[in-house]
Amino acid sequence: DGGITQSPKYLFRKEGQNVTLSCEQNLNHDAMYWYRQDPGQGLRLIYYSQIVNDFQKGDIAEGYSVSREKKESFPLTVTSAQKNPTAFYLCASRDRGRTDTQYFGPGTRLTVL
Amino acid sequence: AQKVTQAQTEISVVEKEDVTLDCVYETRDTTYYLFWYKQPPSGELVFLIRRNSFDEQNEISGRYSWNFQKSTSSFNFTITASQVVDSAVYFCALSGGGSNYKLTFGKGTLLTVNP
């Protein structure tokens, strides 16, 4: 089955700890994206990558870091510098073919205790 | 700067009613793309439709229909004969014509369909 997977589904962390959220896709998409969603809000772009070994900051990159060493993987690290990390995090990849659309994974809900 | 406004925060209807979700956008791009996504309680965003700025033809897919009007910068979504399974948050989104293809989302409309 082709798709986007995110793990874990729920993540708890203590203040001051870094945590890495996983995003994997087997759709052979070049571009991948990370969004943050807060209650009652739309999605906001954190980082995106259009090709392996390249990525750009989105609108709210402070306190986050990413890497893109493989086409299939785009992990997001939430660092201790992120002042309000509790949120729902969604990863997406883009099909540049027929639909030219971003498709989303199931999300990771991060709670800082 | 791009902006998407979904003025309806929450809508509640009774099953079988028709419901229209409004979306108004702002952009300076001449080429742009508009999207609707559905977010059920499970959280995953489900793609519904993509429309480019040069195609103002309305589209119908089963009980879903979309009305795109450039003159009013609107891209409204209508569900006909709503069902309980339609209950979800619906997002309208906008992307410019550049290569980075960043999406700007509205804040979403929570639709509740009651039996």
Interface residues (C-beta under 8 A of the other chain):
Chain A: A31 Y33 G40 Q41 G42 L43 R44 L45 Y48 Q50 Q56 G58 F88 L90 A92 R94 T99 D100 T101 Q102 Y103 F104 G105 P106 G107 R109
Chain B: V4 T9 Y33 F35 Y37 S42 G43 E44 L45 V46 F47 R50 F91 A93 S99 N100 Y101 K102 L103 F105 G106 K107 G108
